[in-house]
Amino acid sequence: MTGCTTLTGDYYDGRRRVRYLALQTMCASASATVFFVLGGPVGAAGWRAPFWIYAVSLLLAPVTAAMLPRAGMT
């Protein structure tokens, strides 16, 4: 989340930056609600099960890095 906020601040300015930061805040709040609801059933599968969800970020990281605009090209 810190990385997303930093990149948003670097890549955008003005109204567009405000819009993306508001969108990030909204998505973080909505996902927190969803994760609280899903946390119980996933945790019931075993105490290690919720931590496997973090593995999704390993799959998304290369895709995200490939889609980011290069510095100086925005």
PDB file of N, CA, C and O in Angstrom:
ATOM      1  N   MET A   1       0.818  -1.183   0.000  1.00  0.00           N
ATOM      2  CA  MET A   1       0.000   0.000   0.000  1.00  0.00           C
ATOM      3  C   MET A   1       0.869   1.257   0.000  1.00  0.00           C
ATOM      4  O   MET A   1       0.534   2.252  -0.643  1.00  0.00           O
ATOM      5  N   THR A   2       1.977   1.203   0.720  1.00  0.00           N
ATOM      6  CA  THR A   2       2.888   2.336   0.722  1.00  0.00           C
ATOM      7  C   THR A   2       3.468   2.558  -0.671  1.00  0.00           C
ATOM      8  O   THR A   2       3.596   3.694  -1.129  1.00  0.00           O
ATOM      9  N   GLY A   3       3.811   1.472  -1.331  1.00  0.00           N
ATOM     10  CA  GLY A   3       4.335   1.582  -2.694  1.00  0.00           C
ATOM     11  C   GLY A   3       3.318   2.179  -3.650  1.00  0.00           C
ATOM     12  O   GLY A   3       3.664   3.007  -4.492  1.00  0.00           O
ATOM     13  N   CYS A   4       2.066   1.763  -3.523  1.00  0.00           N
ATOM     14  CA  CYS A   4       1.011   2.315  -4.386  1.00  0.00           C
ATOM     15  C   CYS A   4       0.837   3.803  -4.160  1.00  0.00           C
ATOM     16  O   CYS A   4       0.694   4.564  -5.118  1.00  0.00           O
ATOM     17  N   THR A   5       0.847   4.225  -2.911  1.00  0.00           N
ATOM     18  CA  THR A   5       0.695   5.645  -2.602  1.00  0.00           C
ATOM     19  C   THR A   5       1.874   6.442  -3.151  1.00  0.00           C
ATOM     20  O   THR A   5       1.689   7.528  -3.699  1.00  0.00           O
ATOM     21  N   THR A   6       3.076   5.908  -3.007  1.00  0.00           N
ATOM     22  CA  THR A   6       4.264   6.585  -3.516  1.00  0.00           C
ATOM     23  C   THR A   6       4.228   6.716  -5.035  1.00  0.00           C
ATOM     24  O   THR A   6       4.510   7.784  -5.578  1.00  0.00           O
ATOM     25  N   LEU A   7       3.880   5.628  -5.714  1.00  0.00           N
ATOM     26  CA  LEU A   7       3.810   5.664  -7.180  1.00  0.00           C
ATOM     27  C   LEU A   7       2.715   6.609  -7.661  1.00  0.00           C
ATOM     28  O   LEU A   7       2.899   7.311  -8.655  1.00  0.00           O
ATOM     29  N   THR A   8       1.597   6.634  -6.978  1.00  0.00           N
ATOM     30  CA  THR A   8       0.526   7.559  -7.349  1.00  0.00           C
ATOM     31  C   THR A   8       0.999   8.997  -7.202  1.00  0.00           C
ATOM     32  O   THR A   8       0.718   9.835  -8.059  1.00  0.00           O
ATOM     33  N   GLY A   9       1.713   9.286  -6.127  1.00  0.00           N
ATOM     34  CA  GLY A   9       2.251  10.628  -5.931  1.00  0.00           C
ATOM     35  C   GLY A   9       3.295  10.993  -6.972  1.00  0.00           C
ATOM     36  O   GLY A   9       3.398  12.154  -7.367  1.00  0.00           O
ATOM     37  N   ASP A  10       4.072  10.010  -7.420  1.00  0.00           N
ATOM     38  CA  ASP A  10       5.111  10.276  -8.421  1.00  0.00           C
ATOM     39  C   ASP A  10       4.560  10.422  -9.833  1.00  0.00           C
ATOM     40  O   ASP A  10       5.013  11.278 -10.593  1.00  0.00           O
ATOM     41  N   TYR A  11       3.596   9.600 -10.183  1.00  0.00           N
ATOM     42  CA  TYR A  11       3.106   9.566 -11.565  1.00  0.00           C
ATOM     43  C   TYR A  11       2.028  10.589 -11.880  1.00  0.00           C
ATOM     44  O   TYR A  11       1.890  11.003 -13.031  1.00  0.00           O
ATOM     45  N   TYR A  12       1.262  11.004 -10.879  1.00  0.00           N
ATOM     46  CA  TYR A  12       0.123  11.875 -11.150  1.00  0.00           C
ATOM     47  C   TYR A  12       0.201  13.145 -10.320  1.00  0.00           C
ATOM     48  O   TYR A  12       0.891  13.200  -9.302  1.00  0.00           O
ATOM     49  N   ASP A  13      -0.521  14.165 -10.774  1.00  0.00           N
ATOM     50  CA  ASP A  13      -0.620  15.388  -9.998  1.00  0.00           C
ATOM     51  C   ASP A  13      -2.019  15.980 -10.153  1.00  0.00           C
ATOM     52  O   ASP A  13      -2.795  15.564 -11.013  1.00  0.00           O
ATOM     53  N   GLY A  14      -2.320  16.952  -9.310  1.00  0.00           N
ATOM     54  CA  GLY A  14      -3.596  17.642  -9.392  1.00  0.00           C
ATOM     55  C   GLY A  14      -4.792  16.753  -9.108  1.00  0.00           C
ATOM     56  O   GLY A  14      -4.764  15.895  -8.226  1.00  0.00           O
ATOM     57  N   ARG A  15      -5.849  16.983  -9.886  1.00  0.00           N
ATOM     58  CA  ARG A  15      -7.114  16.280  -9.684  1.00  0.00           C
ATOM     59  C   ARG A  15      -6.982  14.773  -9.919  1.00  0.00           C
ATOM     60  O   ARG A  15      -7.637  13.971  -9.253  1.00  0.00           O
ATOM     61  N   ARG A  16      -6.143  14.409 -10.856  1.00  0.00           N
ATOM     62  CA  ARG A  16      -5.970  12.979 -11.153  1.00  0.00           C
ATOM     63  C   ARG A  16      -5.348  12.251  -9.957  1.00  0.00           C
ATOM     64  O   ARG A  16      -5.752  11.134  -9.635  1.00  0.00           O
ATOM     65  N   ARG A  17      -4.376  12.874  -9.305  1.00  0.00           N
ATOM     66  CA  ARG A  17      -3.755  12.275  -8.122  1.00  0.00           C
ATOM     67  C   ARG A  17      -4.791  12.129  -7.012  1.00  0.00           C
ATOM     68  O   ARG A  17      -4.878  11.081  -6.372  1.00  0.00           O
ATOM     69  N   VAL A  18      -5.568  13.172  -6.787  1.00  0.00           N
ATOM     70  CA  VAL A  18      -6.593  13.124  -5.738  1.00  0.00           C
ATOM     71  C   VAL A  18      -7.599  12.012  -6.030  1.00  0.00           C
ATOM     72  O   VAL A  18      -8.011  11.288  -5.123  1.00  0.00           O
ATOM     73  N   ARG A  19      -7.989  11.879  -7.290  1.00  0.00           N
ATOM     74  CA  ARG A  19      -8.950  10.846  -7.669  1.00  0.00           C
ATOM     75  C   ARG A  19      -8.390   9.448  -7.400  1.00  0.00           C
ATOM     76  O   ARG A  19      -9.090   8.596  -6.852  1.00  0.00           O
ATOM     77  N   TYR A  20      -7.132   9.208  -7.783  1.00  0.00           N
ATOM     78  CA  TYR A  20      -6.547   7.886  -7.566  1.00  0.00           C
ATOM     79  C   TYR A  20      -6.300   7.595  -6.084  1.00  0.00           C
ATOM     80  O   TYR A  20      -6.457   6.453  -5.650  1.00  0.00           O
ATOM     81  N   LEU A  21      -5.922   8.595  -5.313  1.00  0.00           N
ATOM     82  CA  LEU A  21      -5.736   8.377  -3.883  1.00  0.00           C
ATOM     83  C   LEU A  21      -7.074   8.085  -3.200  1.00  0.00           C
ATOM     84  O   LEU A  21      -7.138   7.261  -2.288  1.00  0.00           O
ATOM     85  N   ALA A  22      -8.138   8.756  -3.637  1.00  0.00           N
ATOM     86  CA  ALA A  22      -9.467   8.471  -3.096  1.00  0.00           C
ATOM     87  C   ALA A  22      -9.900   7.063  -3.478  1.00  0.00           C
ATOM     88  O   ALA A  22     -10.487   6.352  -2.662  1.00  0.00           O
ATOM     89  N   LEU A  23      -9.617   6.655  -4.708  1.00  0.00           N
ATOM     90  CA  LEU A  23      -9.948   5.303  -5.151  1.00  0.00           C
ATOM     91  C   LEU A  23      -9.183   4.264  -4.340  1.00  0.00           C
ATOM     92  O   LEU A  23      -9.736   3.226  -3.979  1.00  0.00           O
ATOM     93  N   GLN A  24      -7.919   4.539  -4.056  1.00  0.00           N
ATOM     94  CA  GLN A  24      -7.116   3.621  -3.248  1.00  0.00           C
ATOM     95  C   GLN A  24      -7.699   3.486  -1.845  1.00  0.00           C
ATOM     96  O   GLN A  24      -7.777   2.381  -1.308  1.00  0.00           O
ATOM     97  N   THR A  25      -8.108   4.599  -1.251  1.00  0.00           N
ATOM     98  CA  THR A  25      -8.689   4.570   0.087  1.00  0.00           C
ATOM     99  C   THR A  25      -9.989   3.774   0.095  1.00  0.00           C
ATOM    100  O   THR A  25     -10.236   2.986   1.007  1.00  0.00           O
ATOM    101  N   MET A  26     -10.815   3.984  -0.923  1.00  0.00           N
ATOM    102  CA  MET A  26     -12.076   3.262  -1.019  1.00  0.00           C
ATOM    103  C   MET A  26     -11.843   1.759  -1.192  1.00  0.00           C
ATOM    104  O   MET A  26     -12.505   0.948  -0.545  1.00  0.00           O
ATOM    105  N   CYS A  27     -10.918   1.398  -2.051  1.00  0.00           N
ATOM    106  CA  CYS A  27     -10.628  -0.029  -2.279  1.00  0.00           C
ATOM    107  C   CYS A  27     -10.037  -0.679  -1.035  1.00  0.00           C
ATOM    108  O   CYS A  27     -10.352  -1.830  -0.733  1.00  0.00           O
ATOM    109  N   ALA A  28      -9.185   0.041  -0.309  1.00  0.00           N
ATOM    110  CA  ALA A  28      -8.603  -0.511   0.909  1.00  0.00           C
ATOM    111  C   ALA A  28      -9.672  -0.750   1.964  1.00  0.00           C
ATOM    112  O   ALA A  28      -9.643  -1.770   2.652  1.00  0.00           O
ATOM    113  N   SER A  29     -10.612   0.171   2.100  1.00  0.00           N
ATOM    114  CA  SER A  29     -11.693   0.003   3.073  1.00  0.00           C
ATOM    115  C   SER A  29     -12.610  -1.150   2.690  1.00  0.00           C
ATOM    116  O   SER A  29     -12.982  -1.957   3.541  1.00  0.00           O
ATOM    117  N   ALA A  30     -12.973  -1.230   1.421  1.00  0.00           N
ATOM    118  CA  ALA A  30     -13.855  -2.309   0.967  1.00  0.00           C
ATOM    119  C   ALA A  30     -13.168  -3.666   1.096  1.00  0.00           C
ATOM    120  O   ALA A  30     -13.791  -4.633   1.535  1.00  0.00           O
ATOM    121  N   SER A  31     -11.899  -3.747   0.721  1.00  0.00           N
ATOM    122  CA  SER A  31     -11.206  -5.031   0.808  1.00  0.00           C
ATOM    123  C   SER A  31     -10.995  -5.448   2.264  1.00  0.00           C
ATOM    124  O   SER A  31     -11.022  -6.640   2.567  1.00  0.00           O
ATOM    125  N   ALA A  32     -10.786  -4.492   3.167  1.00  0.00           N
ATOM    126  CA  ALA A  32     -10.650  -4.844   4.585  1.00  0.00           C
ATOM    127  C   ALA A  32     -11.923  -5.504   5.093  1.00  0.00           C
ATOM    128  O   ALA A  32     -11.869  -6.466   5.859  1.00  0.00           O
ATOM    129  N   THR A  33     -13.059  -4.988   4.670  1.00  0.00           N
ATOM    130  CA  THR A  33     -14.339  -5.580   5.075  1.00  0.00           C
ATOM    131  C   THR A  33     -14.467  -6.999   4.531  1.00  0.00           C
ATOM    132  O   THR A  33     -14.864  -7.914   5.253  1.00  0.00           O
ATOM    133  N   VAL A  34     -14.133  -7.177   3.274  1.00  0.00           N
ATOM    134  CA  VAL A  34     -14.223  -8.506   2.658  1.00  0.00           C
ATOM    135  C   VAL A  34     -13.255  -9.475   3.334  1.00  0.00           C
ATOM    136  O   VAL A  34     -13.606 -10.628   3.583  1.00  0.00           O
ATOM    137  N   PHE A  35     -12.048  -9.018   3.630  1.00  0.00           N
ATOM    138  CA  PHE A  35     -11.063  -9.906   4.248  1.00  0.00           C
ATOM    139  C   PHE A  35     -11.450 -10.300   5.666  1.00  0.00           C
ATOM    140  O   PHE A  35     -11.149 -11.411   6.102  1.00  0.00           O
ATOM    141  N   PHE A  36     -12.113  -9.403   6.392  1.00  0.00           N
ATOM    142  CA  PHE A  36     -12.588  -9.776   7.728  1.00  0.00           C
ATOM    143  C   PHE A  36     -13.640 -10.878   7.636  1.00  0.00           C
ATOM    144  O   PHE A  36     -13.645 -11.806   8.445  1.00  0.00           O
ATOM    145  N   VAL A  37     -14.523 -10.774   6.657  1.00  0.00           N
ATOM    146  CA  VAL A  37     -15.567 -11.778   6.483  1.00  0.00           C
ATOM    147  C   VAL A  37     -14.968 -13.119   6.051  1.00  0.00           C
ATOM    148  O   VAL A  37     -15.386 -14.170   6.539  1.00  0.00           O
ATOM    149  N   LEU A  38     -13.997 -13.088   5.143  1.00  0.00           N
ATOM    150  CA  LEU A  38     -13.393 -14.323   4.643  1.00  0.00           C
ATOM    151  C   LEU A  38     -12.352 -14.909   5.595  1.00  0.00           C
ATOM    152  O   LEU A  38     -12.024 -16.091   5.504  1.00  0.00           O
ATOM    153  N   GLY A  39     -11.837 -14.092   6.501  1.00  0.00           N
ATOM    154  CA  GLY A  39     -10.779 -14.546   7.400  1.00  0.00           C
ATOM    155  C   GLY A  39     -11.187 -15.710   8.282  1.00  0.00           C
ATOM    156  O   GLY A  39     -10.388 -16.613   8.531  1.00  0.00           O
ATOM    157  N   GLY A  40     -12.420 -15.697   8.756  1.00  0.00           N
ATOM    158  CA  GLY A  40     -12.898 -16.775   9.622  1.00  0.00           C
ATOM    159  C   GLY A  40     -12.931 -18.111   8.924  1.00  0.00           C
ATOM    160  O   GLY A  40     -12.323 -19.068   9.404  1.00  0.00           O
ATOM    161  N   PRO A  41     -13.636 -18.208   7.783  1.00  0.00           N
ATOM    162  CA  PRO A  41     -13.664 -19.492   7.087  1.00  0.00           C
ATOM    163  C   PRO A  41     -12.282 -19.973   6.624  1.00  0.00           C
ATOM    164  O   PRO A  41     -11.988 -21.167   6.682  1.00  0.00           O
ATOM    165  N   VAL A  42     -11.457 -19.064   6.175  1.00  0.00           N
ATOM    166  CA  VAL A  42     -10.119 -19.469   5.731  1.00  0.00           C
ATOM    167  C   VAL A  42      -9.299 -19.928   6.936  1.00  0.00           C
ATOM    168  O   VAL A  42      -8.567 -20.914   6.854  1.00  0.00           O
ATOM    169  N   GLY A  43      -9.421 -19.213   8.046  1.00  0.00           N
ATOM    170  CA  GLY A  43      -8.707 -19.596   9.266  1.00  0.00           C
ATOM    171  C   GLY A  43      -9.184 -20.926   9.822  1.00  0.00           C
ATOM    172  O   GLY A  43      -8.418 -21.642  10.467  1.00  0.00           O
ATOM    173  N   ALA A  44     -10.454 -21.263   9.576  1.00  0.00           N
ATOM    174  CA  ALA A  44     -10.979 -22.546  10.046  1.00  0.00           C
ATOM    175  C   ALA A  44     -10.321 -23.718   9.320  1.00  0.00           C
ATOM    176  O   ALA A  44     -10.313 -24.841   9.824  1.00  0.00           O
ATOM    177  N   ALA A  45      -9.772 -23.452   8.139  1.00  0.00           N
ATOM    178  CA  ALA A  45      -9.076 -24.494   7.387  1.00  0.00           C
ATOM    179  C   ALA A  45      -7.704 -24.798   7.987  1.00  0.00           C
ATOM    180  O   ALA A  45      -7.078 -25.796   7.629  1.00  0.00           O
ATOM    181  N   GLY A  46      -7.248 -23.971   8.872  1.00  0.00           N
ATOM    182  CA  GLY A  46      -5.937 -24.154   9.511  1.00  0.00           C
ATOM    183  C   GLY A  46      -5.301 -22.798   9.752  1.00  0.00           C
ATOM    184  O   GLY A  46      -5.578 -21.842   9.027  1.00  0.00           O
ATOM    185  N   TRP A  47      -4.461 -22.708  10.752  1.00  0.00           N
ATOM    186  CA  TRP A  47      -3.916 -21.401  11.093  1.00  0.00           C
ATOM    187  C   TRP A  47      -2.951 -20.877  10.040  1.00  0.00           C
ATOM    188  O   TRP A  47      -2.705 -19.672   9.978  1.00  0.00           O
ATOM    189  N   ARG A  48      -2.402 -21.752   9.215  1.00  0.00           N
ATOM    190  CA  ARG A  48      -1.477 -21.310   8.171  1.00  0.00           C
ATOM    191  C   ARG A  48      -2.195 -20.869   6.893  1.00  0.00           C
ATOM    192  O   ARG A  48      -1.624 -20.134   6.087  1.00  0.00           O
ATOM    193  N   ALA A  49      -3.412 -21.302   6.706  1.00  0.00           N
ATOM    194  CA  ALA A  49      -4.149 -21.054   5.462  1.00  0.00           C
ATOM    195  C   ALA A  49      -4.254 -19.566   5.096  1.00  0.00           C
ATOM    196  O   ALA A  49      -4.029 -19.228   3.934  1.00  0.00           O
ATOM    197  N   PRO A  50      -4.581 -18.666   6.023  1.00  0.00           N
ATOM    198  CA  PRO A  50      -4.678 -17.251   5.626  1.00  0.00           C
ATOM    199  C   PRO A  50      -3.371 -16.672   5.079  1.00  0.00           C
ATOM    200  O   PRO A  50      -3.395 -15.752   4.261  1.00  0.00           O
ATOM    201  N   PHE A  51      -2.250 -17.200   5.521  1.00  0.00           N
ATOM    202  CA  PHE A  51      -0.970 -16.677   5.061  1.00  0.00           C
ATOM    203  C   PHE A  51      -0.669 -17.055   3.617  1.00  0.00           C
ATOM    204  O   PHE A  51       0.130 -16.390   2.959  1.00  0.00           O
ATOM    205  N   TRP A  52      -1.297 -18.113   3.117  1.00  0.00           N
ATOM    206  CA  TRP A  52      -1.107 -18.492   1.720  1.00  0.00           C
ATOM    207  C   TRP A  52      -1.695 -17.452   0.773  1.00  0.00           C
ATOM    208  O   TRP A  52      -1.309 -17.376  -0.393  1.00  0.00           O
ATOM    209  N   ILE A  53      -2.623 -16.657   1.276  1.00  0.00           N
ATOM    210  CA  ILE A  53      -3.202 -15.597   0.449  1.00  0.00           C
ATOM    211  C   ILE A  53      -2.106 -14.611   0.011  1.00  0.00           C
ATOM    212  O   ILE A  53      -2.187 -14.035  -1.074  1.00  0.00           O
ATOM    213  N   TYR A  54      -1.102 -14.424   0.841  1.00  0.00           N
ATOM    214  CA  TYR A  54       0.002 -13.526   0.476  1.00  0.00           C
ATOM    215  C   TYR A  54       0.749 -14.008  -0.760  1.00  0.00           C
ATOM    216  O   TYR A  54       1.404 -13.208  -1.429  1.00  0.00           O
ATOM    217  N   ALA A  55       0.667 -15.279  -1.073  1.00  0.00           N
ATOM    218  CA  ALA A  55       1.336 -15.816  -2.259  1.00  0.00           C
ATOM    219  C   ALA A  55       0.783 -15.201  -3.542  1.00  0.00           C
ATOM    220  O   ALA A  55       1.471 -15.171  -4.562  1.00  0.00           O
ATOM    221  N   VAL A  56      -0.435 -14.719  -3.496  1.00  0.00           N
ATOM    222  CA  VAL A  56      -1.031 -14.062  -4.665  1.00  0.00           C
ATOM    223  C   VAL A  56      -0.193 -12.853  -5.074  1.00  0.00           C
ATOM    224  O   VAL A  56      -0.047 -12.568  -6.262  1.00  0.00           O
ATOM    225  N   SER A  57       0.353 -12.147  -4.095  1.00  0.00           N
ATOM    226  CA  SER A  57       1.168 -10.971  -4.417  1.00  0.00           C
ATOM    227  C   SER A  57       2.424 -11.357  -5.197  1.00  0.00           C
ATOM    228  O   SER A  57       2.917 -10.562  -5.997  1.00  0.00           O
ATOM    229  N   LEU A  58       2.942 -12.550  -4.978  1.00  0.00           N
ATOM    230  CA  LEU A  58       4.113 -12.998  -5.735  1.00  0.00           C
ATOM    231  C   LEU A  58       3.781 -13.178  -7.213  1.00  0.00           C
ATOM    232  O   LEU A  58       4.634 -12.984  -8.079  1.00  0.00           O
ATOM    233  N   LEU A  59       2.534 -13.551  -7.491  1.00  0.00           N
ATOM    234  CA  LEU A  59       2.097 -13.697  -8.879  1.00  0.00           C
ATOM    235  C   LEU A  59       1.798 -12.350  -9.527  1.00  0.00           C
ATOM    236  O   LEU A  59       2.028 -12.160 -10.721  1.00  0.00           O
ATOM    237  N   LEU A  60       1.287 -11.425  -8.734  1.00  0.00           N
ATOM    238  CA  LEU A  60       0.908 -10.114  -9.264  1.00  0.00           C
ATOM    239  C   LEU A  60       2.095  -9.155  -9.424  1.00  0.00           C
ATOM    240  O   LEU A  60       2.037  -8.248 -10.254  1.00  0.00           O
ATOM    241  N   ALA A  61       3.147  -9.333  -8.661  1.00  0.00           N
ATOM    242  CA  ALA A  61       4.274  -8.400  -8.696  1.00  0.00           C
ATOM    243  C   ALA A  61       4.917  -8.275 -10.081  1.00  0.00           C
ATOM    244  O   ALA A  61       5.120  -7.147 -10.532  1.00  0.00           O
ATOM    245  N   PRO A  62       5.248  -9.366 -10.782  1.00  0.00           N
ATOM    246  CA  PRO A  62       5.868  -9.205 -12.107  1.00  0.00           C
ATOM    247  C   PRO A  62       4.916  -8.564 -13.124  1.00  0.00           C
ATOM    248  O   PRO A  62       5.345  -7.785 -13.976  1.00  0.00           O
ATOM    249  N   VAL A  63       3.635  -8.893 -13.030  1.00  0.00           N
ATOM    250  CA  VAL A  63       2.658  -8.306 -13.949  1.00  0.00           C
ATOM    251  C   VAL A  63       2.552  -6.805 -13.709  1.00  0.00           C
ATOM    252  O   VAL A  63       2.531  -6.013 -14.651  1.00  0.00           O
ATOM    253  N   THR A  64       2.486  -6.429 -12.443  1.00  0.00           N
ATOM    254  CA  THR A  64       2.402  -5.008 -12.093  1.00  0.00           C
ATOM    255  C   THR A  64       3.648  -4.257 -12.547  1.00  0.00           C
ATOM    256  O   THR A  64       3.546  -3.169 -13.114  1.00  0.00           O
ATOM    257  N   ALA A  65       4.816  -4.828 -12.300  1.00  0.00           N
ATOM    258  CA  ALA A  65       6.062  -4.172 -12.707  1.00  0.00           C
ATOM    259  C   ALA A  65       6.132  -3.993 -14.215  1.00  0.00           C
ATOM    260  O   ALA A  65       6.638  -2.978 -14.694  1.00  0.00           O
ATOM    261  N   ALA A  66       5.637  -4.951 -14.959  1.00  0.00           N
ATOM    262  CA  ALA A  66       5.658  -4.867 -16.422  1.00  0.00           C
ATOM    263  C   ALA A  66       4.696  -3.803 -16.947  1.00  0.00           C
ATOM    264  O   ALA A  66       4.924  -3.227 -18.010  1.00  0.00           O
ATOM    265  N   MET A  67       3.623  -3.544 -16.202  1.00  0.00           N
ATOM    266  CA  MET A  67       2.612  -2.600 -16.670  1.00  0.00           C
ATOM    267  C   MET A  67       2.874  -1.154 -16.220  1.00  0.00           C
ATOM    268  O   MET A  67       2.234  -0.231 -16.722  1.00  0.00           O
ATOM    269  N   LEU A  68       3.797  -0.953 -15.291  1.00  0.00           N
ATOM    270  CA  LEU A  68       4.096   0.404 -14.828  1.00  0.00           C
ATOM    271  C   LEU A  68       4.799   1.192 -15.926  1.00  0.00           C
ATOM    272  O   LEU A  68       5.674   0.660 -16.609  1.00  0.00           O
ATOM    273  N   PRO A  69       4.425   2.455 -16.099  1.00  0.00           N
ATOM    274  CA  PRO A  69       5.148   3.283 -17.070  1.00  0.00           C
ATOM    275  C   PRO A  69       6.586   3.486 -16.598  1.00  0.00           C
ATOM    276  O   PRO A  69       6.847   3.565 -15.397  1.00  0.00           O
ATOM    277  N   ARG A  70       7.488   3.568 -17.519  1.00  0.00           N
ATOM    278  CA  ARG A  70       8.898   3.780 -17.177  1.00  0.00           C
ATOM    279  C   ARG A  70       9.118   5.236 -16.775  1.00  0.00           C
ATOM    280  O   ARG A  70       8.423   6.134 -17.252  1.00  0.00           O
ATOM    281  N   ALA A  71      10.082   5.457 -15.900  1.00  0.00           N
ATOM    282  CA  ALA A  71      10.398   6.812 -15.428  1.00  0.00           C
ATOM    283  C   ALA A  71      10.783   7.693 -16.611  1.00  0.00           C
ATOM    284  O   ALA A  71      11.545   7.282 -17.486  1.00  0.00           O
ATOM    285  N   GLY A  72      10.255   8.892 -16.623  1.00  0.00           N
ATOM    286  CA  GLY A  72      10.579   9.833 -17.677  1.00  0.00           C
ATOM    287  C   GLY A  72       9.735   9.677 -18.929  1.00  0.00           C
ATOM    288  O   GLY A  72       9.843  10.479 -19.856  1.00  0.00           O
ATOM    289  N   MET A  73       8.888   8.643 -18.962  1.00  0.00           N
ATOM    290  CA  MET A  73       8.073   8.403 -20.154  1.00  0.00           C
ATOM    291  C   MET A  73       6.615   8.753 -19.936  1.00  0.00           C
ATOM    292  O   MET A  73       5.789   8.523 -20.819  1.00  0.00           O
ATOM    293  N   THR A  74       6.274   9.315 -18.758  1.00  0.00           N
ATOM    294  CA  THR A  74       4.868   9.634 -18.481  1.00  0.00           C
ATOM    295  C   THR A  74       4.496  10.981 -19.020  1.00  0.00           C
ATOM    296  O   THR A  74       3.351  11.409 -18.876  1.00  0.00           O
TER     297      THR A  74
END
